Amino acid sequence: MSNYCLVLVCPPEIEEKLLDTLLLIAGDEVFTSTPTFSHGTAHGDMANLEQVMGRARSVRVEILVTEEEMSKLLETLRISLAGTGLRYWASPLAAKGVIE
């Protein structure tokens, strides 16, 4: 079964709802969240200062999933976060593990 690194980028306003959803769905999976800036966001979705700066405050979440887990997760997010501007992409994972 293939593994992926799923990246989710969302506006700060929906960060807590996204993280809560992931905590409920992902179970024991470890994921990270980081404040970041996104570029290329439609100007209508940006505050005035963000339009001047050319970037929008965002939150980036990364989670390692199988293809099946990714499909289920994205379907849940399509329902629970519809219309929020959540963006995502996935990359095949070359390796993963824990150094103990």
N, C-alpha and C positions, 0 to 999 in steps of 0.2 A: 504494500500500500504506500502511495506517495505521501510525503510530508511537505508542507508549505509554511512559509512565513507570511501570514496575513497581516497587512498593514491597514489600519483604519485611521482616517484623519477627519476630525469633527470640530465644529465650533465649540468654544468653551461652555456655551449655554447648555449643551446636551452631554457634557462630559460625565456627570454623575449618573445620568440615566444609562449611558453606554456602559460605564464601568459596572453598574449594578446588574445590567443584563448579562454582561460577560461573566460576572461572578456566579450568577445563577446557572448559566448554561455551561460554562467551561469546566465547572467542577474543580478538579485538582490541577488543571493546567496553569502553569505560571505564565503571566503576561506582564508587559511593561507599558507604562504610560508616561509621556513626556510632553511638557508644554513646548510648542514650536510655532513657527510662522508658516503660512501657506502663501504661495504666489500664484497668480493666475486666477484668483477668485473673482467672480463677476462683481463689478463695482457696486451694483445694487445691493449686494449682500455684505458690503463692507461699511464700517463707520467712516465718518468724514476723515479723521486722522489716518485711518488705514488706507483710504483711497489716495491720500497725499503720499504716504510712505510706500505704497505699492505692495503691501503685504497685510495679511489678516492673522490675528491671533488664532491659534488652533491647538488641538491636542492630538498627539500621535500615539496610537496604541499598536503594539506588535504582539501577536500570539502565534504559537506554533500549533498547527492543526493537520489532521489528515484531510484528504480530499472530501471524504464523507462528512467529517465534522465541519469543514468549511462551508459546504453546501447547506447544511442544517443551520449553522450560525448565520449565514447571510440571509437565508429565508426568514429567520426570526427577526433580524435587524430590519429587513425590508418592511415588515409588518409594524414592529414597535417603534421604529424611528423614521417612518415614511415622511418625506417632505422636509427633512432636517438638514439636507446638504451633506450628509455623511458620504465620504469618498473612501474607496478601498482599492487595493491591488494585492496580488499574491505572487510570490517568487518560490520556485522549487528550492527545497532545503537540501544542501549538500551533506550536512552532518549536524548532529545534536548530541548532547550528553551532559553529564555532571562530573566535575572534577572533585573527587572526595579525598 
